[in-house]
Amino acid sequence: MAFNISASDILTLSNGKSYQGTVINISECSIWFAIDDVSYTIPASDIYTVEFELISKRRARKITEMLESEDNCFKGISDGKLHGHKGGQFFAGFFGGALGFVIVAIVNRSPTNSSDISNANENKELWGDFAYLLCYKKQSKKEALKMAGIGWSSRWMFILVVIPYAQDNIIW
């Protein structure tokens, strides 16, 4: 994939390092930045400044919105890690196998649907914020799939290790 690098945007990270390249895209929580035909996704929390060689009003608005909503996104990620029923997701993977894994993947996650979040959350005012909800849903799905995957893996360990061992050592 070739990028137009005639534009010389300068990205300065929080650690002080600066890079010259092209801003390809701006999302709610990150920037896609190309340097020598290689693109990188940079989280908003790692960005100190962005200087554009050529900037449109639309691009300036998007970068401003992203940097303003960065804190909300990271609050969503933190809350998404707490989204409940980790044991339920583990057992869905263990007992349901591939079907349980698929069910865990398609469940709609929201802070209002989680007993762990809704009872004691200081971020309730952000539940209507797009960046917060997007990051919350991505992180909670990631956590749920991780637990279902551990459950599914545990099932196979049980089938491949425990059952054959038990069959060999049962006293009839």
C-alpha positions in Angstrom: 0.0 0.0 0.0 1.6 3.3 -1.0 0.9 6.5 0.8 1.3 10.0 -0.4 4.2 11.3 1.7 4.6 14.6 -0.1 2.8 16.1 2.9 5.1 16.5 5.8 3.1 16.2 9.0 5.1 16.1 12.2 3.9 13.9 15.1 5.5 14.5 18.5 5.0 11.8 21.1 4.6 12.3 24.9 8.2 10.9 25.3 9.5 13.8 23.2 10.3 11.9 20.0 9.2 13.5 16.8 8.4 11.8 13.4 7.8 13.2 10.0 5.3 11.5 7.8 1.6 11.6 6.9 -1.5 11.4 9.0 -3.7 8.9 7.2 -6.7 8.7 9.5 -8.0 10.0 12.8 -10.3 8.0 15.0 -11.8 8.5 18.4 -8.7 7.3 20.3 -5.9 7.1 17.8 -4.1 8.4 14.7 -2.9 6.3 11.8 0.5 7.8 10.8 2.6 6.7 7.8 6.4 6.9 7.7 8.1 5.6 4.5 5.1 3.5 3.3 4.7 1.8 6.8 1.6 2.8 8.7 1.4 2.9 12.5 -1.6 3.3 14.9 -0.7 5.7 17.6 -3.0 6.0 20.7 -4.1 9.5 21.6 -2.5 9.1 25.1 0.9 8.8 23.4 0.5 12.0 21.3 1.9 15.3 22.5 1.3 17.4 19.3 0.6 17.0 15.7 1.7 19.6 13.1 0.1 19.5 9.7 1.7 20.7 6.5 -1.7 21.0 4.9 -4.8 20.9 7.1 -8.5 21.1 6.3 -11.1 22.4 8.6 -12.6 18.8 8.8 -9.2 17.3 9.8 -8.5 20.0 12.4 -12.0 19.4 13.9 -11.4 15.6 14.0 -8.0 15.9 15.7 -9.4 18.3 18.3 -12.3 16.0 19.0 -10.0 13.0 19.3 -7.7 14.7 21.7 -10.6 16.0 23.8 -12.3 12.6 23.9 -9.1 10.7 24.6 -9.7 10.7 28.4 -13.2 9.4 27.9 -11.9 6.6 25.7 -9.4 5.5 28.3 -12.1 5.6 31.0 -14.2 3.4 28.8 -11.3 0.9 28.4 -10.8 0.9 32.2 -14.5 0.3 32.9 -14.7 -2.3 30.1 -12.1 -4.4 31.9 -14.5 -4.6 34.8 -17.5 -5.8 32.8 -18.9 -8.6 34.9 -19.6 -12.3 34.7 -16.1 -13.5 34.0 -17.0 -16.9 35.4 -20.1 -17.1 33.2 -17.9 -16.4 30.1 -15.4 -19.0 31.2 -18.2 -21.7 31.6 -19.7 -20.6 28.3 -16.4 -21.5 26.6 -15.9 -24.6 28.7 -19.3 -26.2 28.3 -20.4 -24.5 25.1 -17.2 -24.9 23.1 -17.3 -23.1 19.8 -21.0 -22.2 20.2 -20.4 -20.7 23.7 -17.5 -18.7 22.3 -19.7 -17.4 19.5 -22.5 -16.5 21.9 -20.0 -14.6 24.1 -18.8 -12.7 21.0 -22.2 -11.5 19.8 -23.6 -10.4 23.2 -24.1 -6.6 23.4 -22.1 -5.1 26.2 -23.0 -1.8 27.8 -22.2 -0.3 31.2 -25.9 -0.3 32.0 -26.0 -4.1 31.5 -23.2 -4.9 33.9 -23.9 -5.2 37.6 -20.2 -4.7 38.4 -20.1 -1.4 36.6 -23.6 0.1 37.2 -23.5 -0.2 41.0 -20.3 1.6 41.7 -19.2 3.7 38.7 -18.0 7.2 38.9 -18.2 7.5 35.1 -22.0 7.3 34.8 -22.1 10.7 33.2 -20.1 9.4 30.3 -22.5 6.5 29.4 -23.9 8.6 26.6 -20.4 9.7 25.2 -19.6 8.0 21.9 -15.9 7.6 22.5 -16.5 6.2 26.0 -19.0 3.6 24.8 -17.0 2.6 21.8 -13.9 1.9 23.9 -15.9 0.3 26.6 -17.6 -2.2 24.2 -14.3 -3.1 22.5 -12.5 -3.7 25.8 -15.4 -5.6 27.5 -15.7 -7.8 24.4 -11.9 -8.5 24.4 -12.1 -9.5 28.1 -15.1 -11.7 27.5 -13.5 -13.5 24.6 -10.4 -14.0 26.6 -12.3 -15.7 29.4 -14.4 -17.8 26.9 -11.1 -18.8 25.2 -9.6 -19.8 28.5 -12.7 -21.9 29.2 -12.6 -23.5 25.8 -8.9 -24.3 26.2 -9.5 -25.7 29.6 -12.2 -28.0 28.2 -9.6 -29.4 25.7 -7.0 -29.8 28.4 -9.6 -31.7 30.4 -10.5 -33.9 27.5 -7.0 -34.6 26.4 -5.3 -34.9 29.8 -7.7 -35.6 32.7 -10.1 -38.1 31.1 -7.4 -40.4 29.7 -5.5 -40.3 33.0 -8.6 -41.0 35.0 -9.6 -44.0 32.7 -6.1 -45.5 33.2 -6.3 -45.1 37.0 -9.8 -46.1 37.9 -10.1 -49.2 40.0 -13.0 -51.3 38.9 
